């Protein structure tokens, strides 16, 4: 930690606060004693300048477009690793040996089955229920089935519930899809990889043998890796805040899923493809660019812009390459990809987007790939939640394991009425 200080003059007093340094990235001013010393709070709605914790899991340099998981660049992990290996890395800080990876994958595989009673939860939903609504409900209900792993003070319980969540999300997601299309649920197949099993549970049918297409399995697995974790984003912060009260991990992840659903966050992948469909052909692009720039128009380019990245999202770079691989593997084309490429080209040459440093993010191209593989747009954020679960549980474990952890309880700038006496209704 550095020994330098920051001084603040407030209320006629000078307050010295410690400045702490991480291994890389911005230093932080430790303001924890500010209220006691000045009677004032800091004010940072949206947390644009606030570090909520220290963490060793993921580092983002938004200006340089850098994303590291336990120090490994996302581009290298996407090219050389697998979602199971990245999951091990996020949970255990180091890349696994061959044996460690085999043991971890086997453990996850053996937790993929859901309690049979949970299947009845699906029948309570309308067939046209949004799969994210189903996922919020079913994941929250898991704590009603796994009381043997909800003692968060017990590291063994934390490990089991983490493995259960990572393992069961594909099954829950596939069942949400099957329910929406009126097909029977397909049970997990332990002979397949994590991602191959998910594809079979989603697209396989009892009447036929399902063959996993290796190129699709590889692309899907890479998409999971690209979504695995992303520092203290809104849904991860939601999981941490829920976890800080001592809530069980299943409830915390359900809270994260709910937050991810928003179109400003994980819901943007569904919104981005719907936007591309609405734009249709490249000749319509300029009209939508003009709308995105119009202060009086709430329309925004979905899949563009980011709170942290003020450069190209490194995940979007990999995503764009993956589009071409999946098109080639499936021998398909999608004119929306050309529209997306042209939209990116026009936007990035427009001063509005350049000045505001708005670039494509992880959600801009992902929908095109998922659509080519066969997922409906309503499943896109479900797939984001499936992959982000490992990041959420890794961050949750890091927080719960910190002996200095306190319940998260922000304050406010109060702007309401001062104290006043009750007025009887006959006198109002
Ligand atoms: C994810 O945080 C994470 O890490 C999230 C994530 C993860 O992996 O967890 O990376 C996943 O959520 C990616 C982001 C997906 N969302 C979208 O693609 C939705 C569209 N993008 C925006 O709504 C927006 O860019 C946000 C929400 C992503 C970021 O918003 P900020 O940081 O709060 O920025 P802002 O809204 O203050 O915008 C700054 C300026 C504004 O103009 P001014 O008021 O300064 O004049 O840029 C403009 C905005 O109007 N702007 C856009 C824009 N995004 C920002 N203008 C047009 N189109 C856009 N997409």
Boltz pocket constraint, residues with backbone or C-beta under 6 A from the ligand:
constraints:
  - pocket:
      binder: B
      contacts: [[A, 226], [A, 227], [A, 229], [A, 230], [A, 232], [A, 233], [A, 234], [A, 263], [A, 264], [A, 265], [A, 266], [A, 268], [A, 292], [A, 293], [A, 299], [A, 300], [A, 301], [A, 302], [A, 303], [A, 304], [A, 305], [A, 306], [A, 307], [A, 308], [A, 356], [A, 358], [A, 361], [A, 362], [A, 363]]
      max_distance: 6.0
